[in-house]
């Protein structure tokens, strides 16, 4: 494990790492193209997205105990 084998050690570590990174990049690129992320056409949704009454109710149900906990800790 001296200095004379340092280049081989680096090569044996870096080549598999670089190959793995290239494979991951190719898979991500294929997934993006499959989902249509590279297209020129504007994407459409089946349903409308946005905050509705039930979303506000859930938000309040989550925030009220949190605010009460903070107020109690501050006092």
Kinemage of the C-alpha trace (Angstrom):
@kinemage 1
@onewidth
@group {chain A} dominant
@subgroup {mainchain}
@vectorlist {calphas} color= white
{ca unk a 1} P 0.000 0.000 0.000
{ca unk a 2} L 2.843 2.333 -0.721
{ca unk a 3} L 3.048 5.319 -2.981
{ca unk a 4} L 3.878 3.302 -6.065
{ca unk a 5} L 0.364 1.812 -6.242
{ca unk a 6} L -1.506 5.026 -5.472
{ca unk a 7} L -2.510 5.577 -9.088
{ca unk a 8} L -3.942 2.066 -9.362
{ca unk a 9} L -5.877 2.486 -6.110
{ca unk a 10} L -7.385 5.744 -7.380
{ca unk a 11} L -8.189 4.127 -10.727
{ca unk a 12} L -9.857 1.116 -9.086
{ca unk a 13} L -12.032 3.440 -6.987
{ca unk a 14} L -12.812 6.157 -9.529
{ca unk a 15} L -13.696 4.076 -12.604
{ca unk a 16} L -16.567 2.165 -10.914
{ca unk a 17} L -17.777 5.387 -9.285
{ca unk a 18} L -17.805 7.244 -12.611
{ca unk a 19} L -19.546 4.320 -14.335
{ca unk a 20} L -22.206 4.271 -11.631
{ca unk a 21} L -22.748 8.035 -11.959
{ca unk a 22} L -23.130 7.763 -15.725
{ca unk a 23} L -25.676 4.946 -15.355
{ca unk a 24} L -27.692 6.967 -12.835
{ca unk a 25} L -27.645 9.989 -15.162
{ca unk a 26} L -28.876 7.902 -18.082
{ca unk a 27} L -31.696 6.447 -15.977
{ca unk a 28} L -32.770 9.905 -14.783
{ca unk a 29} L -32.711 11.205 -18.342
{ca unk a 30} L -34.835 8.292 -19.554
{ca unk a 31} L -37.309 8.827 -16.713
{ca unk a 32} L -37.590 12.544 -17.528
{ca unk a 33} L -38.207 11.844 -21.202
{ca unk a 34} L -40.794 9.185 -20.324
{ca unk a 35} L -42.688 11.716 -18.214
{ca unk a 36} L -42.586 14.205 -21.049
{ca unk a 37} L -40.363 16.772 -19.360
{ca unk a 38} L -38.424 17.452 -22.555
{ca unk a 39} L -41.445 18.247 -24.702
{ca unk a 40} L -42.496 21.590 -26.120
{ca unk a 41} L -46.187 21.091 -25.308
{ca unk a 42} L -47.590 22.633 -22.147
{ca unk a 43} L -48.497 19.983 -19.572
{ca unk a 44} L -52.113 19.506 -18.584
{ca unk a 45} L -53.720 18.208 -15.425
{ca unk a 46} L -56.789 16.060 -15.047
{ca unk a 47} L -57.989 17.868 -11.918
{ca unk a 48} L -57.701 21.421 -10.649
{ca unk a 49} L -55.015 21.982 -8.084
{ca unk a 50} L -55.329 24.481 -5.264
{ca unk a 51} L -56.289 25.127 -1.664
{ca unk a 52} L -59.903 24.335 -0.820
{ca unk a 53} L -62.010 24.514 2.328
{ca unk a 54} L -60.873 21.100 3.600
{ca unk a 55} L -57.229 22.144 3.159
{ca unk a 56} L -57.740 25.224 5.312
{ca unk a 57} L -59.546 23.126 7.942
{ca unk a 58} L -56.673 20.637 8.080
{ca unk a 59} L -54.163 23.493 8.308
{ca unk a 60} L -56.019 25.037 11.230
{ca unk a 61} L -56.295 21.663 12.973
{ca unk a 62} L -52.536 21.313 12.733
{ca unk a 63} L -51.640 24.897 13.639
{ca unk a 64} L -53.867 25.352 16.707
{ca unk a 65} L -52.112 22.722 18.906
{ca unk a 66} L -48.733 23.934 17.684
{ca unk a 67} L -49.522 27.573 18.565
{ca unk a 68} L -50.881 26.524 21.967
{ca unk a 69} L -47.675 24.586 22.633
{ca unk a 70} L -45.519 27.588 21.661
{ca unk a 71} L -47.578 29.990 23.797
{ca unk a 72} L -47.341 27.645 26.779
{ca unk a 73} L -43.582 27.276 26.375
{ca unk a 74} L -43.046 31.041 26.150
{ca unk a 75} L -44.875 31.762 29.392
